[in-house]
Amino acid sequence: MREKRASAFFYLIAIMFSVILIRIIALQLMNVQKYKRLAKENYVKPQVIESPRGIIYDRNGKVLADNIPSYTIIIDSNRITRQEHKKLSSFLNTNSYVINKVDFSIVCEIEERKEDFPSASIIARPTRKYPYSEIFSHLLSYTSEISRKELKTRPGYRLGTAIGKSGIEKNCEEFLRGKDGTKYIEVNVKGRELELLSYVSPEPGCDIWLNIDAELQLFTYEILPDKGACVAMNPQNGEVFLWVSKPGFDPNLISGGISSKVWKQWRGDSLSPLWDRVMKGCFPPASIFKLVTAAAGLEKGIVGPYTKQIVSCNGGMMIGRREFKCWETHGSLNLIDAIVYSCDVYFYQLGISLGVAAMMNQAKKVGLGGKTGVDIPGELPGSIPSEKWYDKRYGKGRWSRGISANLSIGQGEILTSPLQILYFVSGIANRKFLYTPRIVARAVNSNEEEVFASTPHSRNMPWSEKTIEILRQGMLGVVERIDGTGRGARVPGIEVAGKTGTAQNPGKDHHAWFVAFAPYNNPEICIVVFAENGGKGGEVAAPIAGKILKKFFHKDTSPQTIKSQEQEKN
């Protein structure tokens, strides 16, 4: 019996020994690479080298967005001890594990006391710099750290990575962002760096060239009122020269991490500096819409260029029990003169004859109440009402002719952005096409290879050549006739065509509009000026447009020269 027990015990020991032996062999031979890697990780520290974002240039090579070096401290939460955390918190005056835009003196002290702070890594990273501050803020927008939500749809990104949040920075993210590099550093047990083992260089992002003219943009921002917008493009191909929304904000304060106090100040500011008025500001287009009403009448054959209204303008007209006023007494006018002098009474009658559907359908055909397709995100469509909408609001057939009269002059429920106005009037300027506005011209990589080039996209103007020519004649008179409502936009030696608008704003000052193109026969620029609560279009917006056009055509803009040239012309 004893022998059997001894034998069983011997076999048990032998089996246990065999298992241990097999496990040792497996550890030594089969998993050698795995454990080598784990051992190596104890003394090799990988460090990401962030790639610089591509530089953004204007059409003439002026830098609009660049990079400057900055330092970020990243704390390894898996390695930090309670004692080190206490020291770091006291030293850096924060409990955060990522500290951006660290002063260089702090960086030096962290490096000197590396044995005290082994879990702290210092990363030199490029940070976005916008040399013109708020002037291009809505166009370029800004970069900021990627959110956890964005990470889910952005493979290859990591927490702490800067990403474009809107504007050109967002739309061109795939080009602007480069490819990060890595360096592997040998460290001792206390985290002190001993030796650089290997280095993979980062690849910079592509540079972006815009169609924007920076010099013209700076000039325009300076002369616009406190709340306003100006956008301009080449009506022959859609290249955008100007994109100004005022006031702007300083994107440099966001790129390195903005304080909640400053962000709240911006959001609570009555001037709304975060709001891009060019493509998100939706306002009644006022008398600029008379071009649509006129086109609807011409296309339906209700009026011709020399058709006079039934009721002469004596400063207003009765529609039902209500008097609809005109801004002036114009007497009897034909269609072209009604555009030149912006006679409300003429268009009240034309609008009533057309009805809501006919006018609104023509508005939609030229892009009002819709998106233009401009190459930055966030555009708002505005609003073009329908008969169905009024039936729902007032009851079927229970709304008056006054609705049509009000809409005919661009008031009421019509809402358009300056960008939409630019889009449709550019079609009148070139006579044939509605061009999609294009801000980005091209993208060029670090090898100076063009990896993207923007091309024109357009659709046909929905109006006949005859209709467009009549509208153009009226617009030419608006500026070039001595008593035209837009005479303030004249440019010596250049024929300018335009249209003024003054949008009523109950309880507040009116909004001032002006749209123009020049030269008349072969337009090189189409421009929209909008002054929020600015007053009358002819008195406020038209002169601003005139100054910008003089700058664009390299005319002398000094007051004495302009005065003498105007006297000579008249």
C-alpha positions as CSV (number, residue, x, y, z in Angstrom):
1,M,0.0,0.0,0.0
2,R,2.8,2.3,0.9
3,E,4.5,1.6,-2.4
4,K,1.4,2.5,-4.3
5,R,1.0,5.8,-2.5
6,A,4.7,6.6,-3.0
7,S,4.3,5.8,-6.7
8,A,1.2,8.0,-7.1
9,F,2.9,10.9,-5.3
10,F,6.0,10.5,-7.6
11,Y,3.8,10.7,-10.7
12,L,2.0,13.7,-9.3
13,I,5.3,15.5,-8.8
14,A,6.5,14.5,-12.2
15,I,3.3,15.9,-13.8
16,M,3.6,19.2,-12.0
17,F,7.2,19.5,-12.9
18,S,6.5,18.8,-16.5
19,V,3.8,21.5,-16.6
20,I,6.2,24.0,-15.1
21,L,8.9,23.0,-17.6
22,I,6.6,23.3,-20.5
23,R,5.4,26.8,-19.3
24,I,9.1,27.9,-18.9
25,I,9.8,26.7,-22.5
26,A,6.8,28.6,-23.8
27,L,7.8,31.7,-22.0
28,Q,11.4,31.5,-23.2
29,L,10.8,30.4,-26.8
30,M,7.2,30.8,-27.9
31,N,6.4,34.3,-26.4
32,V,9.9,35.8,-26.6
33,Q,8.9,38.6,-28.9
34,K,6.0,39.7,-26.8
35,Y,8.1,39.9,-23.7
36,K,10.9,41.6,-25.4
37,R,8.4,44.2,-26.5
38,L,7.0,44.6,-23.0
39,A,10.5,44.9,-21.6
40,K,11.5,47.5,-24.2
41,E,8.5,49.6,-23.4
42,N,9.8,50.0,-19.9
43,Y,12.7,52.0,-21.2
44,V,11.6,53.3,-24.7
45,K,9.2,56.3,-24.8
46,P,7.5,57.1,-28.0
47,Q,6.7,60.8,-28.6
48,V,4.4,62.1,-31.3
49,I,5.8,64.9,-33.4
50,E,2.7,66.9,-34.6
51,S,2.8,67.9,-38.3
52,P,2.3,71.6,-39.1
53,R,-1.0,72.5,-40.8
54,G,-0.8,73.8,-44.2
55,I,-0.5,77.6,-44.6
56,I,-3.4,79.5,-46.1
57,Y,-2.7,82.2,-48.6
58,D,-4.8,84.9,-50.4
59,R,-4.7,85.1,-54.2
60,N,-1.6,87.2,-54.2
61,G,0.4,85.1,-51.7
62,K,-0.3,87.0,-48.5
63,V,-0.3,84.7,-45.5
64,L,-3.8,84.5,-43.8
65,A,-3.1,81.5,-41.5
66,D,0.3,80.3,-40.3
67,N,1.8,78.2,-37.5
68,I,3.9,79.3,-34.5
69,P,5.7,76.9,-32.1
70,S,4.2,76.4,-28.7
71,Y,4.6,73.9,-25.9
72,T,2.2,71.5,-24.4
73,I,2.7,69.5,-21.2
74,I,1.0,66.0,-21.1
75,I,0.8,64.1,-17.9
76,D,0.7,60.3,-18.1
77,S,-2.2,59.4,-15.8
78,N,-1.1,55.8,-15.7
79,R,2.4,56.5,-14.4
80,I,1.9,59.5,-12.1
81,T,2.1,58.9,-8.3
82,R,0.1,60.7,-5.7
83,Q,3.2,62.5,-4.5
84,E,4.1,63.7,-8.0
85,H,0.6,64.7,-8.7
86,K,0.6,66.9,-5.6
87,K,3.9,68.5,-6.7
88,L,2.8,69.1,-10.3
89,S,-0.6,70.6,-9.3
90,S,1.2,73.0,-7.0
91,F,3.8,73.9,-9.6
92,L,1.5,74.3,-12.6
93,N,-1.5,75.6,-10.7
94,T,-3.8,73.1,-12.4
95,N,-5.1,69.6,-12.1
96,S,-5.4,69.1,-15.9
97,Y,-3.5,66.4,-17.7
98,V,-3.0,68.4,-20.8
99,I,-1.7,72.0,-20.5
100,N,-1.5,74.0,-23.7
101,K,0.5,77.2,-24.5
102,V,3.0,76.7,-21.7
103,D,5.4,79.5,-21.1
104,F,9.0,78.6,-22.1
105,S,10.3,79.3,-18.5
106,I,8.0,76.6,-17.2
107,V,9.2,74.2,-19.9
108,C,12.8,74.8,-18.8
109,E,12.0,74.2,-15.2
110,I,10.1,70.9,-15.9
111,E,13.1,69.7,-17.9
112,E,15.6,70.6,-15.1
113,R,13.4,68.8,-12.5
114,K,12.7,65.8,-14.7
115,E,13.5,63.3,-11.9
116,D,10.7,65.0,-9.8
117,F,8.2,64.8,-12.7
118,P,8.8,61.6,-14.6
119,S,5.2,61.4,-15.8
120,A,5.3,64.8,-17.5
121,S,6.1,64.9,-21.2
122,I,6.8,68.2,-23.1
123,I,5.6,68.3,-26.7
124,A,6.6,71.1,-29.0
125,R,3.6,71.6,-31.3
126,P,2.7,74.0,-34.0
127,T,-0.2,76.3,-33.1
128,R,-2.4,78.2,-35.5
129,K,-1.6,81.9,-35.9
130,Y,-4.0,84.3,-37.7
131,P,-2.0,87.5,-38.5
132,Y,-5.1,89.5,-39.4
133,S,-7.1,88.5,-36.3
134,E,-10.8,89.2,-36.7
135,I,-10.8,90.4,-40.3
136,F,-10.8,86.9,-41.8
137,S,-12.4,85.2,-38.8
138,H,-15.7,84.1,-40.4
139,L,-14.1,83.1,-43.6
140,L,-11.2,81.0,-42.1
141,S,-12.8,80.3,-38.8
142,Y,-10.4,78.5,-36.3
143,T,-8.9,75.3,-35.1
144,S,-9.4,73.7,-31.7
145,E,-8.8,70.4,-30.0
146,I,-10.8,67.5,-31.4
147,S,-13.8,66.5,-29.4
148,R,-14.6,62.9,-28.3
149,K,-17.6,62.9,-30.6
150,E,-15.4,64.0,-33.6
151,L,-12.9,61.3,-32.7
152,K,-15.5,58.6,-33.5
153,T,-15.6,59.7,-37.2
154,R,-12.0,60.7,-37.6
155,P,-9.6,57.7,-37.7
156,G,-6.0,58.7,-37.3
157,Y,-6.8,61.5,-34.9
158,R,-6.2,61.4,-31.1
159,L,-7.2,63.6,-28.2
160,G,-5.3,66.8,-28.2
161,T,-5.1,67.0,-32.0
162,A,-6.1,70.4,-33.4
163,I,-8.9,70.2,-36.0
164,G,-10.7,72.8,-38.1
165,K,-14.1,73.6,-36.6
166,S,-15.7,75.6,-39.4
167,G,-14.9,77.9,-42.3
168,I,-12.0,77.1,-44.6
169,E,-10.2,75.4,-41.7
170,K,-13.0,72.8,-41.6
171,N,-13.7,72.5,-45.3
172,C,-10.1,72.0,-46.2
173,E,-9.2,69.8,-43.2
174,E,-8.2,66.8,-45.3
175,F,-5.6,68.9,-47.2
176,L,-4.5,71.2,-44.3
177,R,-3.7,68.3,-41.9
178,G,-0.4,66.6,-42.4
179,K,0.9,63.3,-41.1
180,D,2.4,63.2,-37.6
181,G,5.9,61.9,-37.0
182,T,7.3,59.9,-34.1
183,K,10.5,59.8,-32.1
184,Y,11.5,57.0,-29.8
185,I,13.6,58.0,-26.8
186,E,15.4,55.8,-24.3
187,V,14.6,56.7,-20.7
188,N,15.8,55.5,-17.3
189,V,13.6,54.3,-14.5
190,K,13.0,57.8,-13.4
191,G,11.8,59.0,-16.8
192,R,14.9,61.0,-17.7
193,E,15.6,60.9,-21.4
194,L,18.9,59.3,-22.3
195,E,19.1,58.8,-26.0
196,L,17.2,59.3,-29.2
197,L,16.7,55.8,-30.7
198,S,14.8,56.6,-33.9
199,Y,13.0,59.4,-35.6
200,V,10.2,59.5,-38.2
201,S,9.7,63.0,-39.7
202,P,6.2,64.5,-39.8
203,E,4.8,65.4,-43.2
204,P,3.3,69.0,-43.3
205,G,-0.2,69.6,-44.6
206,C,-0.9,71.1,-48.0
207,D,-0.9,74.8,-48.4
208,I,-4.2,76.3,-49.5
209,W,-4.5,79.3,-51.9
210,L,-7.8,81.3,-51.9
211,N,-9.4,83.5,-54.4
212,I,-9.7,86.2,-51.7
213,D,-7.9,89.5,-52.1
214,A,-6.5,90.3,-48.7
215,E,-5.7,94.0,-49.4
216,L,-9.3,94.6,-50.6
217,Q,-10.6,92.7,-47.6
218,L,-8.6,94.9,-45.2
219,F,-9.8,98.0,-46.9
220,T,-13.5,96.8,-46.8
221,Y,-13.4,95.8,-43.1
222,E,-12.1,99.3,-42.2
223,I,-14.9,101.2,-44.0
224,L,-17.9,98.9,-43.2
225,P,-20.1,100.1,-40.3
226,D,-20.0,98.2,-36.9
227,K,-22.6,95.7,-38.1
228,G,-22.5,94.7,-41.7
229,A,-21.4,92.4,-44.4
230,C,-19.7,92.6,-47.8
231,V,-19.2,89.8,-50.3
232,A,-17.9,90.1,-53.9
233,M,-16.9,87.7,-56.7
234,N,-16.1,87.5,-60.3
235,P,-19.4,87.0,-62.1
236,Q,-17.7,85.3,-65.0
237,N,-16.5,82.3,-63.0
238,G,-17.6,82.5,-59.3
239,E,-14.2,83.4,-57.8
240,V,-14.8,85.1,-54.4
241,F,-12.7,88.2,-53.8
242,L,-14.3,89.5,-50.6
243,W,-15.9,87.8,-47.6
244,V,-16.3,90.3,-44.8
245,S,-18.6,90.0,-41.8
246,K,-18.3,92.6,-39.2
247,P,-17.7,92.5,-36.3
248,G,-15.5,89.5,-36.2
249,F,-13.7,87.6,-33.4
250,D,-10.1,86.9,-32.7
251,P,-9.5,83.2,-33.7
252,N,-6.0,83.3,-32.1
253,L,-7.7,83.2,-28.7
254,I,-9.4,79.9,-29.6
255,S,-6.6,78.0,-31.2
256,G,-4.7,77.5,-28.0
257,G,-7.8,77.1,-25.7
258,I,-10.2,80.0,-25.0
259,S,-11.4,80.8,-21.5
260,S,-15.1,80.4,-20.7
261,K,-15.2,84.0,-19.7
262,V,-14.2,85.3,-23.1
263,W,-16.5,82.8,-24.9
264,K,-19.4,84.0,-22.8
265,Q,-18.6,87.6,-23.6
266,W,-18.6,86.9,-27.3
267,R,-21.9,85.0,-27.2
268,G,-23.6,87.7,-25.1
269,D,-22.3,90.6,-27.2
270,S,-25.2,92.6,-28.8
271,L,-23.1,93.0,-32.0
272,S,-23.0,89.2,-32.5
273,P,-19.3,88.8,-33.4
274,L,-19.6,85.0,-33.9
275,W,-22.4,85.3,-36.5
276,D,-21.3,85.2,-40.1
277,R,-23.7,87.7,-41.7
278,V,-22.5,86.9,-45.3
279,M,-24.1,83.5,-45.4
280,K,-26.1,83.2,-42.2
281,G,-27.6,86.6,-42.0
282,C,-31.1,86.3,-43.5
283,F,-32.9,89.6,-43.9
284,P,-35.6,91.1,-46.1
285,P,-33.9,92.0,-49.4
286,A,-36.1,95.1,-49.8
287,S,-36.0,96.9,-53.2
288,I,-33.3,94.6,-54.6
289,F,-36.2,92.1,-54.9
290,K,-37.8,94.4,-57.4
291,L,-35.5,92.9,-60.0
292,V,-37.2,89.5,-59.4
293,T,-40.7,91.1,-59.6
294,A,-39.7,92.9,-62.8
295,A,-38.3,89.7,-64.3
296,A,-41.5,87.8,-63.4
297,G,-43.6,90.5,-65.1
298,L,-41.4,90.4,-68.2
299,E,-41.3,86.6,-68.5
300,K,-45.1,86.4,-68.2
301,G,-45.6,89.2,-70.7
302,I,-47.5,91.4,-68.2
303,V,-45.2,94.4,-68.8
304,G,-42.5,95.5,-71.2
305,P,-39.6,97.9,-70.6
306,Y,-41.8,101.0,-71.3
307,T,-45.0,99.9,-69.8
308,K,-46.4,102.5,-67.4
309,Q,-48.4,101.7,-64.3
310,I,-52.1,102.2,-64.1
311,V,-52.0,104.3,-60.9
312,S,-49.4,107.1,-60.9
313,C,-47.2,107.4,-57.9
314,N,-48.4,110.3,-55.7
315,G,-46.4,109.0,-52.7
316,G,-48.5,105.9,-52.1
317,M,-51.6,104.0,-53.1
318,M,-54.7,102.5,-51.4
319,I,-54.9,98.7,-51.4
320,G,-58.1,97.8,-49.7
321,R,-58.5,100.0,-46.6
322,R,-54.8,100.5,-46.1
323,E,-52.5,103.0,-47.8
324,F,-49.2,101.5,-49.0
325,K,-46.7,104.3,-49.1
326,C,-43.8,105.0,-51.5
327,W,-40.6,106.6,-50.3
328,E,-41.0,109.4,-52.8
329,T,-43.6,110.9,-55.3
330,H,-42.6,109.7,-58.7
331,G,-45.6,110.3,-61.0
332,S,-46.0,108.1,-64.1
333,L,-43.1,105.8,-64.8
334,N,-42.2,103.0,-67.1
335,L,-40.6,99.7,-65.9
336,I,-37.0,100.8,-66.5
337,D,-37.6,104.1,-64.7
338,A,-39.3,102.3,-61.9
339,I,-36.1,100.3,-61.3
340,V,-33.9,103.4,-61.6
341,Y,-36.0,105.4,-59.1
342,S,-37.1,102.3,-57.1
343,C,-40.8,103.3,-57.1
344,D,-42.8,101.2,-54.7
345,V,-46.1,102.1,-56.2
346,Y,-45.2,100.7,-59.6
347,F,-44.1,97.4,-58.1
348,Y,-47.2,97.2,-55.8
349,Q,-49.4,97.1,-58.9
350,L,-47.1,94.7,-60.8
351,G,-47.0,92.4,-57.7
352,I,-50.7,92.3,-57.4
353,S,-51.1,91.5,-61.1
354,L,-48.6,88.6,-60.8
355,G,-49.7,87.1,-57.5
356,V,-47.5,85.4,-54.9
357,A,-46.8,82.2,-56.7
358,A,-45.4,83.9,-59.9
359,M,-43.0,86.1,-58.0
360,M,-41.9,83.4,-55.5
361,N,-41.3,80.8,-58.2
362,Q,-39.0,83.2,-60.1
363,A,-37.2,84.0,-56.8
364,K,-36.5,80.3,-56.3
365,K,-35.3,79.8,-59.9
366,V,-32.4,82.3,-59.3
367,G,-31.4,80.7,-56.0
368,L,-33.2,82.9,-53.4
369,G,-34.4,80.9,-50.4
370,G,-31.8,78.2,-51.1
371,K,-28.1,77.4,-50.7
372,T,-25.6,78.7,-53.2
373,G,-23.3,75.7,-52.7
374,V,-20.3,77.9,-51.6
375,D,-17.3,75.9,-50.5
376,I,-17.5,76.5,-46.7
377,P,-19.9,74.8,-44.4
378,G,-22.8,76.5,-42.5
379,E,-24.7,78.4,-45.2
380,L,-28.4,79.1,-44.3
381,P,-31.0,79.1,-47.0
382,G,-33.2,82.0,-45.9
383,S,-36.9,81.8,-46.7
384,I,-39.2,82.3,-49.7
385,P,-42.9,82.0,-48.7
386,S,-45.6,80.2,-50.8
387,E,-49.4,80.6,-51.2
388,K,-49.7,77.4,-49.2
389,W,-47.9,79.0,-46.4
390,Y,-50.2,82.0,-46.3
391,D,-53.3,79.7,-46.6
392,K,-52.1,77.8,-43.5
393,R,-51.4,81.1,-41.6
394,Y,-54.5,83.1,-42.6
395,G,-56.9,80.5,-43.9
396,K,-57.4,79.6,-47.6
397,G,-58.3,82.7,-49.6
398,R,-58.4,84.9,-46.5
399,W,-55.3,86.9,-47.1
400,S,-55.4,90.1,-49.0
401,R,-53.7,91.6,-52.1
402,G,-51.6,93.6,-49.7
403,I,-49.5,90.4,-49.2
404,S,-48.5,90.4,-52.9
405,A,-47.8,94.1,-52.8
406,N,-45.6,93.8,-49.8
407,L,-43.7,90.9,-51.2
408,S,-43.2,92.7,-54.6
409,I,-40.8,95.2,-52.9
410,G,-38.9,92.5,-50.9
411,Q,-40.6,93.0,-47.6
412,G,-42.7,90.6,-45.5
413,E,-41.7,87.0,-45.1
414,I,-38.9,87.0,-47.7
415,L,-35.5,86.4,-46.1
416,T,-32.2,86.3,-48.1
417,S,-28.5,86.4,-47.3
418,P,-26.0,88.8,-48.9
419,L,-24.5,85.7,-50.5
420,Q,-27.7,84.7,-52.2
421,I,-28.2,88.2,-53.5
422,L,-24.6,88.1,-54.9
423,Y,-25.3,84.7,-56.6
424,F,-28.5,85.8,-58.4
425,V,-27.3,89.3,-59.4
426,S,-24.0,87.8,-60.8
427,G,-26.3,85.9,-63.3
428,I,-27.7,89.3,-64.4
429,A,-24.2,90.7,-64.7
430,N,-22.8,87.9,-67.0
431,R,-26.2,87.5,-68.7
432,K,-26.2,83.7,-68.9
433,F,-25.0,81.7,-65.9
434,L,-25.5,81.4,-62.1
435,Y,-22.0,80.5,-60.9
436,T,-21.4,78.7,-57.6
437,P,-19.2,81.0,-55.4
438,R,-15.7,79.6,-54.9
439,I,-13.4,80.7,-52.2
440,V,-10.7,78.0,-52.5
441,A,-8.5,78.1,-55.6
442,R,-6.0,75.2,-55.1
443,A,-4.1,73.0,-52.7
444,V,-0.4,72.4,-53.0
445,N,1.6,69.8,-51.1
446,S,5.1,70.0,-49.6
447,N,6.6,68.8,-52.9
448,E,4.9,71.8,-54.7
449,E,2.5,69.5,-56.5
450,E,-1.0,70.7,-57.1
451,V,-3.3,68.1,-55.5
452,F,-6.5,70.1,-55.9
453,A,-7.7,72.9,-58.3
454,S,-11.1,74.4,-58.1
455,T,-13.1,74.6,-61.3
456,P,-16.2,76.7,-62.2
457,H,-19.7,75.2,-61.7
458,S,-22.8,76.9,-63.0
459,R,-26.3,76.5,-64.1
460,N,-28.2,78.5,-66.7
461,M,-30.0,81.7,-65.9
462,P,-33.8,80.9,-66.1
463,W,-34.7,84.3,-67.7
464,S,-34.6,85.2,-71.4
465,E,-31.8,87.4,-72.8
466,K,-34.4,90.1,-73.4
467,T,-35.5,90.1,-69.8
468,I,-32.0,90.2,-68.5
469,E,-31.0,93.1,-70.8
470,I,-34.0,95.2,-69.6
471,L,-32.9,94.6,-65.9
472,R,-29.4,95.6,-66.8
473,Q,-30.5,98.8,-68.4
474,G,-32.5,99.7,-65.3
475,M,-29.6,98.9,-63.0
476,L,-27.2,101.0,-65.1
477,G,-29.5,104.0,-64.7
478,V,-29.6,103.4,-60.9
479,V,-25.9,104.4,-60.7
480,E,-25.1,106.3,-63.8
481,R,-28.2,108.6,-64.0
482,I,-27.6,111.9,-62.1
483,D,-30.8,111.2,-60.0
484,G,-30.5,107.5,-59.7
485,T,-30.8,106.0,-56.2
486,G,-27.3,104.4,-56.4
487,R,-25.4,107.4,-57.8
488,G,-23.1,107.2,-54.7
489,A,-21.5,104.1,-56.2
490,R,-20.1,105.8,-59.3
491,V,-16.5,105.1,-60.3
492,P,-14.8,107.6,-62.6
493,G,-14.1,106.0,-66.0
494,I,-16.1,102.8,-65.1
495,E,-19.7,102.1,-65.9
496,V,-21.4,100.7,-62.8
497,A,-24.8,99.0,-62.7
498,G,-26.6,98.5,-59.3
499,K,-29.7,98.4,-57.2
500,T,-30.4,99.9,-53.8
501,G,-32.5,98.5,-51.0
502,T,-33.8,99.8,-47.7
503,A,-35.3,97.0,-45.6
504,Q,-37.9,98.1,-43.0
505,N,-37.1,96.8,-39.5
506,P,-40.0,97.6,-37.2
507,G,-38.9,99.3,-34.0
508,K,-35.3,99.7,-35.1
509,D,-33.3,101.5,-37.8
510,H,-33.7,100.2,-41.4
511,H,-31.1,97.8,-43.0
512,A,-29.2,99.3,-46.0
513,W,-28.5,97.2,-49.1
514,F,-26.7,97.7,-52.3
515,V,-25.7,95.3,-55.1
516,A,-23.6,96.3,-58.1
517,F,-21.5,94.9,-61.0
518,A,-18.8,96.6,-63.1
519,P,-17.7,97.3,-65.8
520,Y,-21.2,97.2,-67.3
521,N,-20.4,95.6,-70.6
522,N,-17.8,93.0,-69.4
523,P,-18.2,92.7,-65.6
524,E,-15.1,91.8,-63.6
525,I,-16.7,92.1,-60.2
526,C,-20.2,91.8,-58.6
527,I,-20.5,93.1,-55.0
528,V,-23.1,93.2,-52.2
529,V,-22.9,95.7,-49.3
530,F,-25.2,95.2,-46.3
531,A,-25.3,97.6,-43.3
532,E,-27.4,96.1,-40.5
533,N,-29.6,98.9,-39.0
534,G,-27.5,101.2,-41.2
535,G,-30.2,103.4,-42.7
536,K,-31.0,103.9,-46.4
537,G,-29.3,101.8,-49.1
538,G,-28.6,104.7,-51.4
539,E,-27.2,106.9,-48.7
540,V,-25.1,104.3,-46.8
541,A,-24.5,101.1,-48.7
542,A,-24.0,102.5,-52.2
543,P,-21.2,105.0,-51.3
544,I,-19.4,102.1,-49.4
545,A,-19.6,100.0,-52.5
546,G,-18.3,102.9,-54.6
547,K,-15.2,103.1,-52.5
548,I,-14.6,99.4,-52.7
549,L,-15.0,99.4,-56.5
550,K,-12.6,102.3,-56.8
551,K,-10.1,100.3,-54.7
552,F,-10.7,97.2,-56.9
553,F,-10.1,99.1,-60.1
554,H,-7.1,100.9,-58.6
555,K,-8.7,104.3,-58.8
556,D,-7.5,107.2,-56.5
557,T,-9.8,107.2,-53.5
558,S,-8.6,110.5,-51.9
559,P,-11.6,112.8,-51.2
560,Q,-10.2,115.7,-53.3
561,T,-9.6,113.5,-56.4
562,I,-13.0,111.9,-56.1
563,K,-14.7,115.3,-55.9
564,S,-12.9,116.7,-58.9
565,Q,-13.6,113.6,-61.0
566,E,-17.3,113.7,-60.1
567,Q,-17.5,117.4,-61.0
568,E,-15.8,116.6,-64.3
569,K,-18.2,113.7,-65.1
570,N,-21.3,115.8,-64.3
